Structures are given as C-alpha cells and as structure tokens.
C-alpha cells in the first residue's frame, strides 16, 4: 500500500471515530504546509515592502482606481501520474478547481487562465511527495517562466497543499488531488494561491501575536487589519453550514477572541471558508503589481493621440476636447485612471479676514481654498436634516461598534479630490472621512496636524477627535445624482455627553461643505481640514483650538472646477482604444489663462503615466453690433438716433415708460469711424435741445450701460463727467456691466446744453458715449423727477447690544427694493466687506414698493470686545443694481466689567505628547473650586495610578504621568484611559504608552 493510501485510511478511521457528528472530511485533518519559518518572519519584519504600511494608499497613488480593475494571471498546469501514465488528477476536477479559484478571486480582481497545454509528468518518484527535497526537485525540474506553476500530485507531505511565498527560494504550488475541485472542499486551492501572493494564515504568530483590540494588526498576525485576531480555529468550528466559532480563548490582554470562520486563510472547515477581506485583496494586488508584476503580468502600452489641448472661451461658456486612449500591446489589459494637477491660473483668493479665527484660507499647494459663513462672501449656512430621510449606518460598522470603526460607503459618482477620482469613501467614527481604509483603527482617535505624513492621510475632517456614537448617536447618509451628504447625529466626544450634530456634503464638482448644527460642550481638541493622500499638502482650519461653533458653514473650493473628464478610469483590452472627453467650463472665471495637467496613470510598467497639458484662456467675447436706427420716446419730446455710415450703430435708445420730457429733443448724431483693439467703432454725439423757447423741458436723466473693457477701449472715464451725477454698480446675472446715470438740463432754443463727457462744456457737440457693446445696450430716457432712487433712507444707526452690534434703519419710501446688504470695516478709509446679504438673511429682505415709514434691524454677532466697527448700508433693486448709501455708522464694542475677569469651563485636554515615552502631560481646567480626581486605567478598567486627588481652585491645571503604576513599576505598552472627576463633571480620554 502506498503512503497516500496509508494516510487516507488512518484519516478515515479517525474521522469515523471522532468527527462523525461534525461531518468533517479527511482533508479537514490535513493542515496547510505553507507555514512561516523564523527566517521568513525575520525577512518580513526587515524587508517586506508592505509591512506596517497603508497598502490601499500605495496602490491608489500608483494605479488610481485599482479596485475596479481585473488582472489576468497565466498559470501552467502540471499533472503528475504514475510512471505507467495512469491515475492523476481527473479533468473534471481540474475544471471545477479552476472555476472555484476564479470564483474566489473575482472579488479580488484577479482571474487565472491556463497557458499552453497541460503538462503530464509520468513519474512514480513525484507521484507521491513525502519530503521538501522531493517537492523542490519537482518544481525545479518542471518549471515554466512567467506563470504560476501548479503541480497536482497524489500525496504531499501530510497536507492538502504547499505554496511558495514571493521570497521563497523555489517557486510553485503543490496540491493534493483529493483537495482539488470537490464540492466538499472548494477552498484549499484558493487558500494556497493566497499564500503565493504573500497572504498568511489569520492565526499566524511567527511575526508576532495579534491582539484582539487590533492595536498591532499591521505588524502582527497576518499583517491585515480587517481580519480579526485568530487563535487558530481548527477544531473549534461547528459543522457546515452553521460554521460557528465554539472556542473561548483570550489574547495577551485578556480579551476574548472573536475570529472569522469564513475567511479563506483560516483553519476553519474547508466548506466554511468562502471569503477574502478588502485588505487581503489589497495585499494580494500589491504583491502582484509591485513584486510579481514582471514575472506574471505582460505589460500593456498606453498611448494618447495628443499631449496638449487649449481652449479659448468667454466667461460662462463650455467646451470639450476628445482624447483617444489606446493599448497597443496584444494579449494585455490596460487599466487606466485620471488624476489632475493644477499648474497656474489667476488667483481668486482673498486673505482678508473678518473677526472670526481662520474664516478663510489657502490656497494650499494643490490650490484648494476655503471660506466659512462669517466671511462677507462666504457660504450660506443651510441645514438640511437627513435623520428622517437618509440611511442609518446602524450596526454596519467595521471595527469596535460605534467607537474606533469605519463604514465603507460607495459615493455614487466619481468624486475629485486632490487631482484623483474616488468612488468610495470610508466614514470613521472619529469624525472624519477618508479615501483610504486605515489599518491603524485603534489609533485614529489621535487627531493630528494637517498636513502630516503620518498614517492618517487622504482625509476630509469636519471634526476629527476621539468620538463615538454611544447609545444615542447615529450616522446617516443621503445620495443624489451629484451630492453625498453624511450626517453625524448626536455624536459625542468619548467619555462625555457633549453631543454634536454636523454634516459633510461632497459634490460631484469637487466642492466640499461642512455644516455645524449643534456643537454642545468644548470643541477645542479637534482637527478640522482636508489633506491629500501623501500627507504633504492640505488645509488646516484648526488643531486643538477653539474655532468651530454653531450654526456655521465651511466651504472648500476645488481649484480645478473648470476642468473635468467624462470618465475617471477604464479598462482597454489589447489593441483597442476609447475616447475620453476633457471638459472645460469657464463659468464664474475671471479673464486669464488657466493651466493644468491631465495625467493618465496605468499599469504600463514601462511608461505608467501619460500627460495632456491643457490650458483654458478666458477672454471677453468679440463685439456684436445692434442695427436699430430710431426709437421714439413717449411724451412731448422725441429721441432721434441717427444711424452711422460705416460699421453700423453701436447702441440703441429706449424709453423706460416714466418720462415726461416736455419739449425736449435728444439725438445721437453721426460720428467718426475709429478702431480700438482691431474693432471698428463709431463715435456718437449726444445732444439735448429744447423745442419751446418759452418753456424748456425739465431736468432729463439719461442712463446707459457699458462694460469696463468698452470704457478702456474708448478712453472714456465716467468720473471725469463732473459735475454730473454718475453712479457705478455691477450688473448681476449677466455680462459684467457698469451703469451711469447723468442728469442734464437743456437750455432754451438758443443753443445746446451740456453733454455727457464734457464737464466744462467746451465742446458741447462732441462726446464719445461708448465704444463697442457685446450685446444690446439700452439708453433709458426720462424726467429726473420721475426716476426716484430705490429707497429714501430716513435713519441709520448702530449700538452695542451685549456681545453684539445691533443696526437699525428706517426708510421713508421704497421702489422695487429686493433687499439690503450690510458692509463693514474696521477702518473707514479702507475697503468695506460685505458681512450679510438679503439672500441669506430674511430680516434684510426689502418691501418692494412702499410709501410708508418702514423699520429694519440686523444683529452682527461676529464682533469682538475692544474693537471699533464701521457699517455702511446698500440696497438692491429688482434689476440687481446696488445703491450704496452715503451714511456710515461707527460702533465701539466694549467688554462689561464683569466679563473682563477670565472665566473657565470644565475641560479635559488630550495628553501631550501622545503616543509618549517616558512621560506625558495632561492639562485640564475647572470652572470653579472643586475636589479633583484624575486617574489612569487600563483597557480592562483596572486603575493603574492616581495622579490627582485634591481640592483645587478654578482655572487651568496639569498633571504628569511617567508611565508607572502605583508601585513605581513601568507599565506595558498599549492604550490607557485617564479619567477626571470634578464636581458633576466627568470625562475620560485615551492615550498610548510606548516602551
């Protein structure tokens, strides 16, 4: 009887005696032969390129959206038969085994195809493998390069299979025929292939024993953090399909193991093993793409049909450019993804600040800027509560419930962030989002500075702190076609009941908004900001400081909002191609040139990145000419517009319906042809005369619109038109224009009155009104008395009211008044900045038309004691023209005597430094004199040391812990809690001690 039959007989006997109730197959008694040696473990600790690293970030930085691609790996099949050419793995089992393998690896993004014909090895010497020497000789003798060599034998060293690791001297996988392609054991083959890509057993202890709390998960066990610590479940799993863990072991900290019995890399029952985790997938892909890539992957070749693209657009216009991406190498798959980087562009950043800390900032190196709602032109705070309409995460967190856990959330669209595109975000219980699945879960509560190249990168942090949901908190999310809203609801800092409710809104154009609805308790220990994947660029609003309050809105502006692509990633098979549209959008852009690089990253191992340098030139559109000749004005007078003889006319006149011009004639006469900037224009002369020598007409108001570019081209300066009354306001919602209202009084019939641009009347018949117009530009004619201002202001005053400034004003009358704007400055000789607008404050809405005395008030809450403020009021009519009132109100804000005395709140700060060795400082403050207890506890809730136990006065205090217990003995490395009790105030925080 051969060795295999002897082993099988003994296995069947043991199975019938001991495992009949569990229905365990014989192969469940055969362990895996792919076990790490001490030499292997030392190599991994010193040389493994992914040891302790965030593999997801490494993959994304190189290959972009790698998780949505599939890689094809070639395998060579070697079937060993007897020397007579008999027996060997049946074809049906081989087919089923390959099907099982590809099914398991479909979630990984790897598929396996047989290369060439099956190689049959007829050799009794290799038919049954009983030693390492025999196994290595087999693999060295029959080896095909650039594939995974698979050897199927009748028996292999009391195991179901043995695989090499990437660092093994001899390569290849040897599988027992009875462990291949059977319904009762679909998992051994995928298990061994997992080893081939450097996955280790979930119960691995050779590197270091993994703790249940996950604190060492990236450097111990299987080096994967989303597989729970495993004591080796062999013999402690109930029969399939229940597959429950029946053991009760604890780790070195005394924590009870809760292992996965479904993980393919465990020692669970073979039928129970069905899954790989996300981080196991990432580790295998990293091994394939960075370690075994030249061995197993033929490199595709990426090619683009252009390297530059330039578009010239006027503001508000859009265009696109098609780029063809192709793969020119046969029998390969090209996986590509887009990233973008800003090169240059006109700056739209204002470093002006109102009274709030960090109310605006940027740009960072990539170009992001931010503003909050305390800025005059900042975002509007709008709270859209989704607790009743969104989806609750509930118990779907990965990690430790609602404390130290993450939730994987598909975004619903490709979200641009620091030049890359992401379709999935990871929501963290500690108040931040990330585009990486962070492996150091127990330490994510340690908020740090931004930017910082520590492990917590690629994040959006509305309130990064030691947070958890407890029993009352919940996180909701709501998706639309272009937005994703995530709401932390009644989420508290650990150890407190200081509930906070806030939102993050991601928009498909790259805009990021934070909304703070209720921020109870202290908010001075958090980090707020955004940071890129490398940790070397970002915008920090605050770290461990008092910034956030409620209500408050913050908006981050994506610097490449003018640039997008039709698809962020794709896959192109051999010798195929596809088109990608690069989209340009000049909406809201100032004139100038904007430049960027559109980078196509790929799995082309020779030239992985190809770049298209793009530019957008934003410029005024070319002029157009209106061909009107004459317009009549209602009333006794007439308005004659005489058409020119060359180049057409440049403007037209129209009546606004309010005029009673009396016996007045207004005409525009022929002028001379002139060229400005290559544009042929006709100068026009504007003349006002009286037709009645006895009763000349009253004062006439002429109003016309002209752009600044037109003024510059024509050499016209409205300010020179004194003593006439000229006012300038921007035109909202259309082409930027300026408006001038000029009042002139015609004389009797003996001559011609004053003209528009001739203050001393030295040339009453010659005046240039405007050069060229981009669209129809009306003159508005009417009696001065018939065209009132939008409002008649009765009073305007301001007064300090507590910690705020209250402004009060009244109007005698209002005409077409949409509303008011409030402008403020701390120096009346410097620029005033808008701090409030009727579009965001209902108390500033106007009354339309009114002839009654109306009163208004506004409370400015963003002021500080000891400062002096100057306020100016503006009103906006229905055509969006703004009129700035002349009155300026001055208010000094003084602190009342009782508030000058410094006051304190109960607060426990995060220890510093953290992690620490040999000592750390713990700061805290007391609202009033209290008996203070400050103690240190371990994770089991056992008191380690009392630091403070005494009555202390109100104010700031601190204590130092040197990492020793009550007996002066240095404690073990790990996580500890410190807890303060003072009066009714209780709070605790975490810290990490390192030896």
FINUMI-941815 format. One record per residue (C-alpha): x negated, y negated, z negated. Coordinates in steps of 0.2 Angstrom, whole numbers, plus 2048, in hexadecimal, padded with zeros to 3 digits. Example, Ala and Ser with C-alpha at 12.3 -4.5 7.8 and 13.67 -1.06 7.14 Angstrom:
// residues 2
px	py	pz
7C2	816	7D9
7BC	805	7DC
//
This chain:
// residues 995
px	py	pz
800	800	800
7F9	7EF	804
7F6	7E0	7F8
806	7D7	7FE
811	7E6	7FB
80A	7E9	7EA
80D	7D7	7E5
81E	7D7	7EC
823	7E7	7E3
81D	7E0	7D2
826	7D0	7D6
836	7D8	7DA
835	7E3	7CB
833	7D4	7C0
841	7CB	7C9
84D	7D9	7C5
848	7DA	7B3
847	7C8	7AE
84F	7BC	7BB
85E	7C5	7C1
86A	7B9	7B9
861	7AA	7C1
860	7B2	7D2
84E	7AD	7D4
845	7B3	7E4
834	7BB	7E3
82C	7AC	7EB
832	7A1	7DC
825	7AB	7D2
817	7A7	7DE
810	796	7DA
808	78A	7E6
7F6	78C	7E9
7F3	77A	7ED
7EC	775	7DC
7E0	766	7D8
7CF	76B	7D1
7C6	760	7C5
7BB	75B	7D3
7CA	756	7DD
7D1	74B	7CF
7C1	742	7CD
7C0	73F	7E0
7D2	738	7DF
7CE	72C	7D0
7BF	725	7D9
7C3	726	7EC
7D5	728	7EF
7DA	718	7F9
7EB	718	7F2
7E7	71B	7E0
7F1	70F	7D5
7F6	705	7E4
806	6FE	7EB
807	709	7FA
817	701	801
80E	6F0	802
7FF	6F8	80A
80A	700	818
814	6F0	81B
805	6E5	81C
7FE	6F1	82A
80E	6F8	833
81C	6EC	82E
82D	6F5	82D
825	707	82C
833	70F	823
83E	70E	833
832	717	83E
82F	729	842
81D	731	845
81B	741	84F
80D	74C	848
807	75B	853
805	76C	84A
7FC	77C	851
804	78D	84C
7F9	79C	847
802	7AC	844
7F7	7BA	83C
7FC	7CC	841
7F4	7DD	83D
7E5	7E2	848
7F2	7EC	852
7FC	7DD	856
80B	7E2	84B
815	7D9	83E
812	7C6	83C
81E	7B8	839
82E	7BB	843
832	7AD	850
843	7AA	848
83B	7A6	837
82E	79A	840
83C	791	848
846	78F	838
837	78A	82F
833	77C	83B
845	776	83A
844	776	827
834	76C	828
83A	75F	833
84A	75E	829
841	75B	819
835	74E	822
843	744	82B
845	739	81C
832	736	81C
831	731	82E
826	73F	834
82B	74D	840
820	75C	845
81E	763	857
815	773	85C
806	76F	867
802	77D	873
807	78F	872
807	799	862
7F6	7A1	85E
7F8	7B3	859
7E9	7B9	84F
7E9	7CC	84E
7DE	7D0	83F
7E0	7DB	830
7D2	7D1	827
7DD	7C1	828
7EE	7C9	827
7ED	7C9	814
7E4	7BB	80C
7DD	7BF	7FA
7CF	7B3	7F8
7CA	7A1	7FB
7BC	7A7	806
7C8	7B1	811
7D3	7A2	812
7C5	796	817
7BE	7A2	824
7CF	7A3	82C
7D1	791	82D
7C0	78D	833
7C0	79B	840
7D1	796	848
7D2	783	848
7D9	777	854
7D4	765	853
7E0	756	851
7EF	761	84B
7F5	768	83B
7EF	77B	83B
7FD	786	834
7F8	798	830
806	7A5	82C
800	7B5	823
807	7C4	81B
800	7C0	80A
7F6	7B1	802
7EE	7B2	7F1
7FD	7B4	7E6
805	7A4	7ED
812	79F	7F9
806	793	802
7F6	789	800
7F2	779	809
7E3	76E	80A
7E3	75C	805
7DB	74E	80F
7CB	74F	805
7CA	762	806
7BB	769	80F
7C5	776	819
7D5	770	821
7E6	779	825
7F5	781	81C
7F7	793	819
809	79A	816
80F	7AB	810
81C	7B1	81D
829	7B5	810
829	7A3	80B
82D	79C	81C
83D	799	825
849	7A2	819
859	79A	812
854	79F	800
844	795	802
844	786	80E
838	77C	803
827	785	802
822	77F	814
826	76D	811
81E	76E	800
80D	773	807
80E	766	815
811	759	807
801	75F	7FF
7F8	75D	810
7FD	74A	810
7F6	749	7FE
806	74B	7F4
803	754	7E3
80E	75E	7D8
81A	753	7CE
813	75C	7BE
801	759	7C3
7F5	756	7B4
7E4	757	7BC
7E3	744	7BF
7EC	740	7AE
7FC	744	7A6
80A	739	7AB
815	731	79D
828	731	79D
829	71E	79C
81F	71D	7AC
812	711	7A5
804	71B	7AE
80E	722	7BD
802	71A	7CA
7F2	722	7C3
7F9	732	7BB
803	741	7C0
807	741	7D2
802	72F	7D4
814	72B	7D9
81F	720	7CE
831	725	7D4
82E	737	7D0
832	739	7BD
825	741	7B2
825	754	7B3
81F	761	7A6
820	76F	7B4
832	774	7B5
82D	786	7BA
838	792	7B0
843	783	7AA
84F	781	7B8
861	789	7B8
866	793	7C7
86A	78C	7D8
875	782	7DC
876	77B	7CA
863	778	7CA
863	76F	7B9
854	76C	7AE
855	778	79E
845	773	796
842	766	787
830	761	787
829	750	782
81A	746	788
80C	73F	77E
817	731	778
824	73D	772
830	738	780
83B	746	787
838	74B	799
846	749	7A6
83E	750	7B6
845	752	7C7
849	764	7CC
84D	75F	7DE
83C	758	7E2
833	762	7F0
823	760	7E7
829	768	7D6
828	77A	7D0
83B	77A	7D0
844	789	7D8
841	789	7EB
853	787	7F0
855	778	7E4
846	76E	7EC
84E	763	7F9
847	751	7F8
838	746	7F9
839	735	7F1
836	724	7F9
824	722	7F1
820	734	7F6
825	72F	808
81A	720	807
80B	72A	800
80D	736	80E
80E	729	81C
7FF	720	815
7F5	72F	816
7FB	732	828
7F8	721	82D
7E8	71C	824
7DF	72D	821
7E5	73A	82D
7EA	72E	83B
7DB	731	847
7DD	744	844
7F0	745	847
7F6	736	850
7F2	732	862
7F2	71F	862
7FF	716	86D
7F9	706	876
803	6F6	874
804	6E9	882
80D	6D9	883
811	6D0	894
80C	6BF	88D
801	6B7	87F
808	6A5	87F
81A	69D	880
81E	68B	87F
82F	683	87F
834	670	880
845	66C	878
84F	65D	872
855	65E	860
864	66A	85E
85F	674	86D
85B	687	86E
851	692	87A
84A	6A3	87B
83B	6AC	883
83A	6BE	888
82B	6C8	883
829	6DA	88A
821	6E6	87E
81A	6F6	885
811	706	880
805	70C	88E
7FF	71C	886
808	72C	88B
80E	738	87E
80E	72B	870
81B	721	866
817	70F	863
81F	707	853
81E	6F5	853
824	6E7	848
823	6D4	848
81C	6C8	83C
81A	6B5	83E
80E	6A8	838
80F	696	839
801	68C	841
806	67A	840
815	66E	841
81B	65D	83B
81D	65D	829
82E	65A	821
828	65B	80F
82B	64D	803
821	64E	7F3
82C	641	7EB
834	647	7DB
843	641	7D1
843	644	7BE
844	657	7BE
834	662	7BC
82F	66A	7CD
83F	664	7D6
836	667	7E6
826	66E	7EC
81B	675	7FA
817	679	807
80D	689	802
800	690	80F
80E	698	819
819	688	819
827	68C	80D
82E	67D	803
83B	67C	7F6
847	66F	7EF
854	670	7E1
864	667	7DF
85D	659	7D4
854	653	7E4
85E	645	7ED
85E	650	7FD
85D	661	7F4
869	66F	7F5
87B	66E	7EF
87F	679	7E0
88E	685	7E5
892	694	7DB
89A	6A2	7E4
89E	6AF	7D7
89D	6C0	7DE
8A0	6CA	7CE
8B2	6CE	7D4
8AE	6D0	7E7
89C	6D7	7E7
896	6E9	7E4
88F	6ED	7D3
87F	6F6	7D2
885	6FF	7C2
87B	70E	7BE
872	710	7CF
862	709	7C8
852	712	7CA
848	712	7BA
84D	70F	7A8
860	70A	7AA
862	6F7	7AA
851	6F4	7A3
841	6F7	7AD
84A	6FD	7BD
84C	6F9	7CF
85A	6FB	7DB
857	6FE	7EE
863	6F3	7F8
864	6F2	80B
865	6E0	810
870	6E2	81F
865	6D7	82B
853	6D5	82E
84E	6C8	821
83E	6BD	825
832	6BA	817
821	6B4	818
820	6B8	82B
826	6CA	829
838	6D2	82B
840	6DD	81D
850	6E7	81E
84F	6ED	80C
84D	6E4	7FB
849	6EB	7EA
853	6E3	7DC
84A	6E3	7CB
852	6E2	7BA
845	6D6	7B5
84D	6C8	7C0
844	6C9	7D0
845	6D1	7E1
837	6D9	7EB
834	6E0	7FC
829	6ED	7F4
82E	6FB	7E9
823	6F7	7DA
81B	706	7D3
816	6FE	7C2
828	6FD	7BC
825	6FD	7A9
81A	6ED	7AC
825	6E3	7B7
82C	6DA	7A8
81B	6D1	7A7
81F	6C2	7B1
80F	6B9	7B8
80A	6AB	7C2
80E	6A8	7D4
804	6AB	7DF
7FA	6B9	7D7
7F2	6C8	7DF
7F8	6D4	7D1
803	6E3	7D5
814	6D9	7D5
814	6D1	7E6
820	6CD	7F5
82D	6C7	7E9
83B	6BA	7E7
83C	6B6	7D5
84C	6AB	7CF
848	6B0	7BD
83A	6BC	7BA
839	6C1	7A8
83B	6CF	79C
84E	6D2	7A0
85B	6DF	79F
86D	6E1	7A1
871	6EA	791
883	6EF	78E
88B	6DF	795
880	6DB	7A4
883	6DF	7B7
87B	6DC	7C7
886	6D9	7D6
882	6D7	7E9
88D	6D1	7F8
888	6D2	80A
88E	6C8	819
887	6C8	82B
87A	6BB	827
879	6BB	814
875	6C6	805
87A	6C0	7F4
873	6C8	7E4
87B	6C3	7D3
873	6C6	7C2
883	6C5	7B7
881	6C3	7A4
86F	6C9	7A5
865	6C6	795
853	6C5	790
84E	6D5	787
852	6D4	775
85E	6C6	776
870	6C1	77A
86A	6B2	784
875	6B7	793
871	6B0	7A4
87B	6B0	7B4
872	6AB	7C4
871	6B0	7D7
865	6B2	7E5
86C	6AF	7F7
861	6B5	806
866	6AF	817
862	6B6	828
859	6A6	82D
84D	6A8	81F
854	69C	812
854	6A1	800
860	699	7F3
860	69B	7E0
870	696	7D7
870	695	7C4
881	696	7BC
87E	699	7AA
86D	699	7A2
871	69C	78F
862	69B	783
850	698	786
84A	699	798
838	694	795
82F	6A5	797
834	6A9	7A9
82B	6A7	7BA
835	6A0	7C9
82F	6A0	7DB
82B	6AA	7EA
81B	6B3	7EF
814	6BC	7FE
80F	6CF	800
7FD	6CC	7FD
7FF	6C1	7EE
7F5	6B3	7F5
802	6A7	7FA
812	6A1	7F2
81C	693	7E9
81E	693	7D6
82B	688	7CF
826	68C	7BD
81D	699	7B2
821	69A	7A0
829	688	7A0
839	67F	79E
840	67C	7B0
850	685	7B3
861	67F	7AC
873	681	7B2
87B	67D	7BD
86C	67C	7C9
868	681	7DB
857	684	7E3
854	686	7F6
845	68D	7FE
843	688	811
83B	695	81D
82E	68B	827
831	695	837
844	692	837
842	68C	849
83A	69D	84E
842	6AE	84E
842	6BE	858
850	6C9	85F
849	6D8	856
83D	6DA	848
837	6EB	84C
839	6FA	858
832	70A	85F
82C	70C	871
829	71E	878
81A	721	884
819	717	893
829	70D	88F
82D	6FB	88B
83A	6EF	883
83D	6DD	883
83D	6D2	874
844	6C1	874
83B	6B3	86B
848	6A6	866
844	693	864
850	688	85B
84D	675	859
85C	672	84E
858	665	840
846	663	846
83D	653	848
834	64F	858
823	657	859
81A	667	85D
81D	677	853
811	686	855
810	698	84E
80A	6A9	852
816	6B7	855
80C	6C7	851
811	6D8	857
80A	6E5	84B
809	6F7	850
802	708	84D
7F6	705	85B
7E6	70B	852
7DB	701	85E
7E3	6F0	85F
7F2	6F1	852
7F7	6DF	854
7FB	6D5	864
800	6C2	862
80A	6B6	86C
805	6A4	868
816	69A	869
819	687	869
829	67D	868
828	66B	86E
837	660	867
839	650	871
847	644	875
851	649	884
84F	640	895
85B	631	896
86C	632	89F
875	623	8A7
887	61F	8A5
88F	618	8B5
89E	60D	8AD
8A0	5FC	8B5
8AD	5F2	8AC
8B7	5F4	89C
8C5	5E8	897
8C8	5E3	885
8D9	5E1	87E
8DD	5CE	879
8DB	5BE	881
8C9	5C0	886
8C1	5CB	893
8B1	5D6	892
8A8	5D7	8A3
89A	5E4	8A6
892	5E1	8B6
88A	5F0	8BE
878	5EF	8C3
870	5F2	8D4
863	5FE	8D0
862	60D	8C4
875	60C	8BF
87B	604	8AF
874	608	89E
883	605	892
896	602	892
8A1	5F7	888
8B1	5FD	87F
8BE	5F4	874
8C0	5FB	862
8D3	5F6	862
8D1	5E9	854
8CB	5DA	85E
8D4	5C9	861
8C7	5C0	86B
8D1	5B1	86F
8CA	5A8	87F
8BA	5B1	87F
8B1	5B9	88D
8A2	5C5	88A
898	5CB	899
889	5D5	89D
880	5CF	8AC
874	5D7	8B9
862	5D8	8B3
851	5DD	8B9
84C	5EF	8BC
83E	5F4	8B0
835	605	8AC
831	60B	89B
829	61C	898
82D	621	8AA
83F	61D	8A8
847	610	8B3
852	604	8A9
85C	5F4	8AC
85B	5E6	8A0
86C	5DE	89D
871	5CD	897
87F	5CB	88A
888	5BA	88B
897	5B4	881
8A1	5A4	887
8B1	59C	883
8BF	59A	890
8C8	58C	886
8BF	57C	884
8CB	577	876
8CD	587	86C
8BE	592	86D
8BF	5A4	867
8BA	5A8	855
8AB	5B2	850
8A8	5C1	85A
8A0	5D1	854
896	5DC	860
891	5ED	85B
886	5F9	865
87C	609	863
86A	60C	868
85D	619	863
84C	614	85B
843	61B	86B
84E	610	876
849	601	86B
837	605	86C
837	608	87F
840	5F7	881
836	5EE	875
845	5E8	86C
845	5E5	859
856	5E2	851
84E	5DA	842
848	5CC	84D
85A	5C7	851
85C	5BC	842
866	5B2	83D
873	5BF	843
879	5CC	837
871	5DD	83D
873	5ED	833
86B	5FE	837
872	60F	832
86F	621	839
87C	629	843
881	63A	83A
885	64A	844
87E	645	855
870	63D	85E
866	632	852
86C	620	855
86B	60F	84D
87A	603	84D
879	5F0	84D
887	5E4	849
884	5D2	850
88F	5C4	84C
88F	5B5	858
89A	5A6	85A
89D	5A0	86C
89D	58D	86F
8A9	583	879
8AA	584	88C
89B	579	88E
88E	586	88D
888	597	887
887	59D	875
87A	5A7	86C
874	5B7	872
86F	5C7	86A
85C	5C7	86A
858	5B5	86A
859	5AD	859
853	59C	85E
85F	59C	86E
850	597	879
855	5A3	886
868	5A5	884
86B	5AD	894
85D	5BA	893
85D	5C9	887
859	5DB	887
867	5E4	87E
860	5F6	880
855	600	88B
85C	611	88F
869	61C	887
86A	62F	885
87D	62F	885
88C	623	887
888	615	87B
897	60A	877
897	5F7	873
8A5	5F3	867
8AD	5E2	869
8B9	5D9	85D
8BC	5CA	852
8B0	5C9	843
8BF	5C7	837
8C7	5D7	83E
8B8	5E2	83B
8B7	5E4	828
8A9	5EE	81F
8AE	5FF	819
8B0	5F9	807
8B0	5E9	7FD
8A7	5EC	7ED
8AF	5E4	7DD
8A2	5E9	7D0
893	5F5	7CE
88B	5F8	7BD
882	606	7B3
87F	60A	7A1
877	618	796
883	624	790
87A	630	784
86D	639	78D
874	634	79E
877	624	7A9
889	620	7AD
88C	616	7BD
89D	60D	7BF
8A3	603	7CE
8B3	5FC	7D5
8B9	5F7	7E7
8C5	5EA	7EC
8C9	5F3	7FC
8C3	602	807
8C4	605	819
8C1	616	820
8B6	61A	811
8B0	62D	810
8A7	62A	800
898	624	7F7
885	628	7F5
87B	624	7E6
868	61F	7E9
85C	61D	7DB
84A	617	7D8
83F	614	7C9
837	605	7D2
843	5F9	7DB
835	5F4	7E7
832	606	7ED
83D	612	7F6
84E	618	7EF
853	62A	7F0
864	631	7F2
869	63B	7E2
87B	63E	7E5
887	63F	7F4
89A	640	7F6
897	650	800
891	659	7F0
89A	64E	7E2
8AD	64D	7E3
8AD	63D	7D8
8A4	634	7E6
8B1	637	7F3
8B8	627	7FA
8CB	622	7FC
8CC	620	80F
8D6	610	811
8DB	606	802
8DF	5F4	7FD
8E0	5F7	7EA
8D3	5F5	7DD
8CB	607	7DB
8BF	60C	7CD
8B1	61A	7CE
8A4	621	7C3
895	62D	7C4
88A	635	7B6
878	637	7BA
872	645	7AF
860	646	7B6
858	638	7AC
84B	638	79F
849	62E	78F
83D	61F	791
840	61C	7A3
848	60E	7AD
853	612	7BC
859	607	7CA
869	60C	7D4
870	607	7E4
881	60C	7EC
885	610	7FE
896	614	806
899	61F	816
8A7	61C	822
8B0	629	82C
8A4	627	83B
896	62C	82E
88E	61A	82E
887	616	81E
887	604	816
87B	601	808
882	5F5	7FB
876	5E6	7F6
879	5E8	7E3
86C	5F1	7D9
86F	5F7	7C7
861	5F9	7BB
863	605	7AC
856	609	79E
858	619	796
853	619	783
852	628	777
85D	625	767
853	625	758
85A	636	751
854	63F	761
842	638	761
83E	645	753
838	655	75C
845	663	75A
841	675	75C
84B	685	761
849	697	75B
83E	69F	768
832	6AD	76A
825	6AB	778
81D	6B9	782
80C	6BE	77A
7FC	6B8	783
7F2	6BF	78A
7FC	6CE	78F
7F7	6DC	792
7E9	6D9	785
7DA	6DF	77C
7D4	6DC	76F
7E1	6D0	769
7F0	6C6	76E
7F9	6B6	768
80C	6B6	765
814	6A4	765
825	6A0	75E
82F	691	758
83C	68F	74A
84B	683	74B
84B	681	738
842	687	729
844	69A	728
83D	6AA	721
834	6B2	730
831	6C4	733
826	6C9	742
822	6DB	745
81A	6E7	752
823	6F7	757
81E	706	762
829	70D	76F
831	719	763
837	70B	758
82A	70E	74A
823	6FE	742
810	6FD	746
80C	6ED	73D
814	6DD	734
80C	6CD	73A
817	6C0	731
822	6C2	722
823	6B0	71A
82E	6A1	71A
829	694	726
82E	682	72B
837	67D	73B
82B	67B	74A
81E	685	754
815	694	74D
80A	6A2	753
803	6B3	74D
7F5	6BE	753
7F5	6D1	755
7E4	6DA	757
7EB	6EA	75D
7EA	6F3	74C
7F7	6FB	741
7FA	6F8	72E
7EB	702	72A
7DF	6F9	735
7DE	707	742
7DE	702	754
7EE	708	75D
7F0	712	76D
7F1	709	77E
803	707	783
813	6FC	782
818	6F4	771
826	6E9	76B
825	6DA	760
834	6D4	757
838	6C4	74E
846	6C1	741
849	6AF	73B
85A	6AB	733
867	6B1	740
85A	6B1	74E
854	6C2	754
849	6C5	764
83D	6D2	76A
831	6D3	778
825	6E0	780
812	6DF	781
804	6EB	787
7F5	6F0	77E
7E6	6F6	787
7D7	6FF	780
//
